[in-house]
Amino acid sequence: MKNFKIKPTLIALSTALVAFLAISWGVIGHERINRAAVLALPAPLQTFFYNHIDYITQESTVPDLRRNVLNDKMEPPRHYFDMENFGDVSTFPKTMEEARKKYDDKFLDKNGILPWHIQDMMTKLTKAFKDKRKNEILFIAADLGHYIGDAHMPLHTSDNHDGQNTNQKGIHSLWESRLPELFVKDYKLNVAQGKYIENVDQAIWALMADTHSLVEPLLAADRKLRNATAENKMYVTDANGVVVKNKYGGMLYSDEYAARFHTELNGMVENQMKKAITATSSFWYTAWVNAGKPDLSKLDTKELTKRNRKFLRKDLKTFEHGKLFGLIYDKE
Protein backbone atom coordinates (compact mmCIF):
# COMPACT_ATOMS: atom_id res chain seq x y z
CA MET A 1 0.00 0.00 0.00
CA LYS A 2 1.05 3.54 -0.67
CA ASN A 3 1.42 6.01 2.15
CA PHE A 4 -1.19 8.70 2.57
CA LYS A 5 -0.30 12.31 3.11
CA ILE A 6 -0.93 12.80 6.81
CA LYS A 7 -1.02 16.15 8.52
CA PRO A 8 1.76 16.85 11.06
CA THR A 9 -0.80 16.92 13.86
CA LEU A 10 -1.53 13.25 13.23
CA ILE A 11 2.12 12.38 13.60
CA ALA A 12 2.26 14.25 16.88
CA LEU A 13 -0.77 12.35 18.08
CA SER A 14 1.06 9.06 17.79
CA THR A 15 3.22 10.12 20.73
CA ALA A 16 0.11 10.63 22.83
CA LEU A 17 -1.11 7.07 22.49
CA VAL A 18 -1.85 6.58 26.15
CA ALA A 19 -4.30 9.47 26.09
CA PHE A 20 -5.88 7.94 23.03
CA LEU A 21 -6.25 4.59 24.78
CA ALA A 22 -8.27 6.19 27.54
CA ILE A 23 -11.06 6.70 25.01
CA SER A 24 -11.81 2.99 25.45
CA TRP A 25 -15.32 2.04 24.29
CA GLY A 26 -16.28 5.67 23.81
CA VAL A 27 -19.54 7.12 25.06
CA ILE A 28 -21.69 4.78 23.00
CA GLY A 29 -20.12 1.57 24.29
CA HIS A 30 -19.68 2.49 27.94
CA GLU A 31 -23.16 3.97 28.32
CA ARG A 32 -24.77 0.87 26.88
CA ILE A 33 -22.73 -1.50 29.01
CA ASN A 34 -23.66 0.24 32.26
CA ARG A 35 -27.29 0.79 31.34
CA ALA A 36 -27.84 -2.78 30.21
CA ALA A 37 -26.04 -4.08 33.30
CA VAL A 38 -28.68 -2.40 35.49
CA LEU A 39 -31.43 -4.21 33.58
CA ALA A 40 -29.55 -7.50 33.95
CA LEU A 41 -29.37 -7.25 37.75
CA PRO A 42 -31.30 -9.65 39.99
CA ALA A 43 -34.47 -8.05 41.34
CA PRO A 44 -33.39 -7.26 44.93
CA LEU A 45 -30.61 -4.96 43.74
CA GLN A 46 -32.15 -3.90 40.45
CA THR A 47 -34.82 -1.71 42.07
CA PHE A 48 -32.25 0.54 43.75
CA PHE A 49 -29.98 0.74 40.70
CA TYR A 50 -32.89 1.45 38.37
CA ASN A 51 -33.85 4.47 40.45
CA HIS A 52 -30.49 5.89 39.37
CA ILE A 53 -30.06 4.31 35.95
CA ASP A 54 -29.50 7.65 34.20
CA TYR A 55 -26.73 8.58 36.62
CA ILE A 56 -25.03 5.20 36.25
CA THR A 57 -25.32 5.50 32.47
CA GLN A 58 -23.92 9.02 32.23
CA GLU A 59 -21.18 8.45 34.81
CA SER A 60 -19.87 5.48 32.83
CA THR A 61 -17.41 7.73 31.00
CA VAL A 62 -16.10 9.63 34.04
CA PRO A 63 -12.81 7.68 34.18
CA ASP A 64 -12.07 8.87 30.64
CA LEU A 65 -12.90 12.44 31.64
CA ARG A 66 -10.53 12.23 34.60
CA ARG A 67 -7.77 11.19 32.22
CA ASN A 68 -8.46 13.42 29.25
CA VAL A 69 -10.11 16.51 30.74
CA LEU A 70 -8.72 16.73 34.28
CA ASN A 71 -5.35 15.28 33.23
CA ASP A 72 -5.29 12.98 36.25
CA LYS A 73 -1.85 11.33 36.11
CA MET A 74 -3.02 8.37 38.18
CA GLU A 75 -5.76 7.43 35.72
CA PRO A 76 -4.16 6.09 32.49
CA PRO A 77 -2.75 2.75 33.72
CA ARG A 78 -6.11 1.82 35.22
CA HIS A 79 -7.49 1.32 31.70
CA TYR A 80 -5.14 -1.32 30.27
CA PHE A 81 -2.90 -4.27 30.99
CA ASP A 82 -0.16 -5.17 28.50
CA MET A 83 -0.27 -8.86 29.31
CA GLU A 84 2.70 -9.91 27.16
CA ASN A 85 5.07 -7.73 29.19
CA PHE A 86 4.32 -9.37 32.55
CA GLY A 87 5.80 -12.77 31.72
CA ASP A 88 4.16 -16.10 32.38
CA VAL A 89 0.61 -15.94 33.70
CA SER A 90 1.56 -18.11 36.67
CA THR A 91 3.93 -15.37 37.86
CA PHE A 92 1.42 -12.51 37.76
CA PRO A 93 1.08 -10.75 41.13
CA LYS A 94 -2.30 -11.54 42.64
CA THR A 95 -2.90 -8.12 44.19
CA MET A 96 -2.00 -4.48 43.64
CA GLU A 97 0.19 -4.61 46.73
CA GLU A 98 2.15 -7.55 45.31
CA ALA A 99 2.43 -5.82 41.93
CA ARG A 100 3.95 -2.70 43.47
CA LYS A 101 6.48 -4.82 45.34
CA LYS A 102 7.50 -6.65 42.17
CA TYR A 103 7.47 -3.75 39.67
CA ASP A 104 8.38 -0.08 39.92
CA ASP A 105 5.91 2.71 39.19
CA LYS A 106 7.42 3.42 35.77
CA PHE A 107 6.82 -0.17 34.62
CA LEU A 108 3.25 -0.22 35.93
CA ASP A 109 2.44 3.18 34.43
CA LYS A 110 3.63 1.94 31.06
CA ASN A 111 2.06 -1.52 31.13
CA GLY A 112 -1.06 -0.94 33.18
CA ILE A 113 -2.81 -2.12 36.33
CA LEU A 114 -6.36 -2.80 35.05
CA PRO A 115 -7.06 -6.20 36.72
CA TRP A 116 -5.72 -5.05 40.08
CA HIS A 117 -7.71 -1.84 39.88
CA ILE A 118 -10.90 -3.85 39.31
CA GLN A 119 -10.04 -5.81 42.46
CA ASP A 120 -9.60 -2.57 44.37
CA MET A 121 -12.88 -1.16 43.09
CA MET A 122 -14.70 -4.33 44.13
CA THR A 123 -13.35 -3.97 47.66
CA LYS A 124 -14.49 -0.36 47.81
CA LEU A 125 -17.92 -1.12 46.36
CA THR A 126 -18.47 -3.92 48.87
CA LYS A 127 -17.64 -1.56 51.74
CA ALA A 128 -19.93 1.14 50.34
CA PHE A 129 -22.78 -1.39 50.20
CA LYS A 130 -22.05 -2.55 53.75
CA ASP A 131 -22.07 1.04 55.03
CA LYS A 132 -25.17 1.86 52.93
CA ARG A 133 -23.50 4.99 51.56
CA LYS A 134 -25.71 5.81 48.60
CA ASN A 135 -23.51 8.26 46.73
CA GLU A 136 -20.44 6.07 47.11
CA ILE A 137 -22.31 2.99 45.89
CA LEU A 138 -23.48 4.71 42.72
CA PHE A 139 -20.21 6.48 42.00
CA ILE A 140 -18.02 3.39 42.50
CA ALA A 141 -20.43 1.10 40.64
CA ALA A 142 -20.45 3.39 37.59
CA ASP A 143 -16.63 3.55 37.63
CA LEU A 144 -16.33 -0.20 38.04
CA GLY A 145 -18.56 -0.74 35.01
CA HIS A 146 -16.18 1.40 32.96
CA TYR A 147 -13.10 -0.62 33.89
CA ILE A 148 -14.88 -3.93 33.34
CA GLY A 149 -15.85 -2.62 29.90
CA ASP A 150 -12.21 -1.80 29.19
CA ALA A 151 -11.21 -5.30 30.29
CA HIS A 152 -13.38 -6.70 27.49
CA MET A 153 -11.64 -4.69 24.76
CA PRO A 154 -8.88 -6.97 23.37
CA LEU A 155 -6.39 -4.22 22.57
CA HIS A 156 -6.56 -3.00 26.18
CA THR A 157 -4.83 -6.26 27.12
CA SER A 158 -1.93 -6.03 24.67
CA ASP A 159 1.28 -4.08 24.21
CA ASN A 160 0.26 -3.79 20.55
CA HIS A 161 -2.66 -1.61 21.64
CA ASP A 162 -3.00 0.38 18.43
CA GLY A 163 -1.41 -2.03 15.98
CA GLN A 164 1.76 0.07 16.14
CA ASN A 165 3.93 -3.07 16.32
CA THR A 166 2.40 -4.63 13.22
CA ASN A 167 1.87 -1.63 10.92
CA GLN A 168 -1.84 -1.44 11.74
CA LYS A 169 -2.05 1.95 13.42
CA GLY A 170 -5.54 3.21 13.95
CA ILE A 171 -7.02 -0.22 14.62
CA HIS A 172 -7.82 0.70 18.23
CA SER A 173 -10.39 3.44 17.60
CA LEU A 174 -11.72 1.59 14.57
CA TRP A 175 -12.62 -1.47 16.65
CA GLU A 176 -13.95 0.09 19.83
CA SER A 177 -15.35 3.44 18.71
CA ARG A 178 -16.00 3.51 14.97
CA LEU A 179 -17.64 0.09 14.74
CA PRO A 180 -20.02 0.62 17.69
CA GLU A 181 -20.96 4.04 16.34
CA LEU A 182 -21.88 2.53 12.99
CA PHE A 183 -23.45 -0.76 14.05
CA VAL A 184 -24.60 -0.65 17.69
CA LYS A 185 -28.15 0.08 16.55
CA ASP A 186 -28.22 -3.46 15.16
CA TYR A 187 -26.84 -5.15 18.27
CA LYS A 188 -29.02 -7.23 20.57
CA LEU A 189 -27.68 -6.37 24.00
CA ASN A 190 -30.04 -8.42 26.15
CA VAL A 191 -28.13 -10.90 28.29
CA ALA A 192 -28.90 -13.41 31.01
CA GLN A 193 -29.29 -12.13 34.55
CA GLY A 194 -26.11 -11.43 36.48
CA LYS A 195 -24.97 -14.11 38.90
CA TYR A 196 -23.00 -14.34 42.11
CA ILE A 197 -19.27 -14.85 41.53
CA GLU A 198 -17.73 -17.31 43.97
CA ASN A 199 -14.13 -16.24 43.38
CA VAL A 200 -13.81 -12.63 42.25
CA ASP A 201 -10.04 -12.65 41.71
CA GLN A 202 -10.22 -15.81 39.64
CA ALA A 203 -13.05 -14.33 37.57
CA ILE A 204 -11.05 -11.18 36.85
CA TRP A 205 -8.03 -13.09 35.56
CA ALA A 206 -10.26 -15.43 33.56
CA LEU A 207 -11.96 -12.55 31.75
CA MET A 208 -8.60 -10.88 31.10
CA ALA A 209 -7.28 -14.10 29.54
CA ASP A 210 -10.43 -14.56 27.50
CA THR A 211 -10.22 -11.00 26.17
CA HIS A 212 -6.51 -11.32 25.40
CA SER A 213 -7.17 -14.45 23.34
CA LEU A 214 -8.99 -12.24 20.83
CA VAL A 215 -6.03 -9.94 20.12
CA GLU A 216 -4.52 -12.00 17.31
CA PRO A 217 -7.86 -12.85 15.61
CA LEU A 218 -8.72 -9.14 15.67
CA LEU A 219 -5.39 -8.09 14.15
CA ALA A 220 -5.49 -10.93 11.62
CA ALA A 221 -8.91 -9.83 10.37
CA ASP A 222 -7.59 -6.31 9.82
CA ARG A 223 -4.40 -7.50 8.12
CA LYS A 224 -6.40 -9.60 5.70
CA LEU A 225 -8.51 -6.63 4.66
CA ARG A 226 -5.66 -4.10 4.55
CA ASN A 227 -3.75 -6.27 2.11
CA ALA A 228 -6.77 -6.50 -0.15
CA THR A 229 -8.06 -2.92 0.09
CA ALA A 230 -7.09 0.04 -2.09
CA GLU A 231 -5.85 3.11 -0.22
CA ASN A 232 -8.70 5.33 -1.26
CA LYS A 233 -11.18 2.77 0.03
CA MET A 234 -9.71 2.45 3.52
CA TYR A 235 -9.74 6.03 4.82
CA VAL A 236 -11.83 9.12 4.30
CA THR A 237 -9.74 11.78 2.54
CA ASP A 238 -10.35 15.39 1.62
CA ALA A 239 -10.05 16.92 -1.85
CA ASN A 240 -6.26 17.14 -1.47
CA GLY A 241 -5.86 13.49 -0.59
CA VAL A 242 -5.21 14.20 3.10
CA VAL A 243 -6.65 11.70 5.55
CA VAL A 244 -9.54 13.18 7.50
CA LYS A 245 -9.26 12.93 11.29
CA ASN A 246 -11.98 11.53 13.49
CA LYS A 247 -13.07 13.27 16.69
CA TYR A 248 -10.37 11.43 18.64
CA GLY A 249 -7.59 12.69 16.39
CA GLY A 250 -7.02 9.39 14.61
CA MET A 251 -7.45 8.48 10.96
CA LEU A 252 -11.09 8.25 9.94
CA TYR A 253 -11.81 4.90 8.34
CA SER A 254 -14.36 4.81 5.56
CA ASP A 255 -17.79 3.36 6.21
CA GLU A 256 -17.07 0.76 3.54
CA TYR A 257 -13.88 -0.49 5.20
CA ALA A 258 -15.48 -0.41 8.64
CA ALA A 259 -18.40 -2.50 7.37
CA ARG A 260 -16.11 -5.09 5.82
CA PHE A 261 -14.00 -5.26 8.98
CA HIS A 262 -17.13 -5.61 11.10
CA THR A 263 -18.27 -8.52 8.96
CA GLU A 264 -14.82 -10.14 9.09
CA LEU A 265 -14.88 -9.99 12.91
CA ASN A 266 -18.02 -12.14 12.87
CA GLY A 267 -19.81 -10.52 15.82
CA MET A 268 -16.76 -9.96 18.04
CA VAL A 269 -17.61 -6.38 19.05
CA GLU A 270 -21.21 -7.19 19.94
CA ASN A 271 -20.16 -10.33 21.80
CA GLN A 272 -17.59 -8.45 23.88
CA MET A 273 -20.12 -5.78 24.78
CA LYS A 274 -22.53 -8.48 25.93
CA LYS A 275 -19.83 -10.19 27.98
CA ALA A 276 -19.03 -6.84 29.60
CA ILE A 277 -22.71 -6.30 30.45
CA THR A 278 -23.00 -9.70 32.11
CA ALA A 279 -19.72 -9.24 33.99
CA THR A 280 -20.63 -5.75 35.20
CA SER A 281 -24.01 -6.88 36.47
CA SER A 282 -22.45 -9.93 38.15
CA PHE A 283 -19.68 -7.93 39.82
CA TRP A 284 -22.16 -5.37 41.19
CA TYR A 285 -24.40 -8.12 42.49
CA THR A 286 -21.48 -10.01 44.04
CA ALA A 287 -20.30 -6.93 45.92
CA TRP A 288 -23.82 -6.50 47.33
CA VAL A 289 -24.06 -10.14 48.39
CA ASN A 290 -20.59 -10.06 49.97
CA ALA A 291 -21.66 -6.98 51.91
CA GLY A 292 -24.43 -9.04 53.52
CA LYS A 293 -27.27 -8.15 51.14
CA PRO A 294 -28.04 -4.84 52.87
CA ASP A 295 -31.54 -3.41 52.51
CA LEU A 296 -31.16 -0.34 50.28
CA SER A 297 -34.85 0.50 50.03
CA LYS A 298 -34.64 3.36 52.53
CA LEU A 299 -31.91 5.12 50.56
CA ASP A 300 -34.60 6.39 48.16
CA THR A 301 -38.06 7.74 48.80
CA LYS A 302 -40.99 5.37 48.45
CA GLU A 303 -42.51 7.78 45.95
CA LEU A 304 -39.47 7.56 43.66
CA THR A 305 -39.42 3.77 43.73
CA LYS A 306 -43.16 3.55 43.17
CA ARG A 307 -43.04 5.95 40.21
CA ASN A 308 -40.15 4.06 38.61
CA ARG A 309 -41.77 0.65 38.98
CA LYS A 310 -43.88 0.99 35.83
CA PHE A 311 -40.96 2.43 33.86
CA LEU A 312 -38.78 -0.50 34.94
CA ARG A 313 -41.36 -2.96 33.63
CA LYS A 314 -41.44 -1.16 30.28
CA ASP A 315 -37.66 -0.98 30.03
CA LEU A 316 -37.33 -4.67 30.86
CA LYS A 317 -39.69 -5.54 28.03
CA THR A 318 -37.62 -3.41 25.67
CA PHE A 319 -34.46 -5.06 27.01
CA GLU A 320 -35.89 -8.53 26.33
CA HIS A 321 -35.79 -7.60 22.64
CA GLY A 322 -32.17 -6.49 22.91
CA LYS A 323 -32.81 -2.74 22.93
CA LEU A 324 -32.25 0.04 25.46
CA PHE A 325 -34.50 3.03 26.03
CA GLY A 326 -33.22 6.61 26.22
CA LEU A 327 -29.91 6.45 24.36
CA ILE A 328 -28.86 8.35 21.25
CA TYR A 329 -26.60 7.16 18.47
CA ASP A 330 -23.78 9.65 17.90
CA LYS A 331 -21.52 9.24 14.89
CA GLU A 332 -18.04 10.62 14.35
Secondary structure, 3 states (H helix, E strand, C coil): CCCCECCHHHHHHHHHHHHHHCCCCHHHHHHHHHHHHHHCCCHHHHHHHHCCHHHHHHHHHHHHHHHHCCCCCCCHHHHCCCHHHHCCHHHCCCCHHHHHHHCCHHHHHHHCCHHHHHHHHHHHHHHHHHHCCHHHHHHHHHHHHHHHHHCCCHHHHCCCCCCCCCCCCCHHHHHHHHHHHHHHHHCCCCCCCCCCCCCHHHHHHHHHHHHHCCHHHHHHHHHHHHCCCCHHHHECECCCCEECECCCCCECECHHHHHHHHHHHCCHHHHHHHHHHHHHHHHHHHHHHHCCCCCCHHHCCHHHHHHHHHHHHHHHHHHHCCCCCCCCCCCC
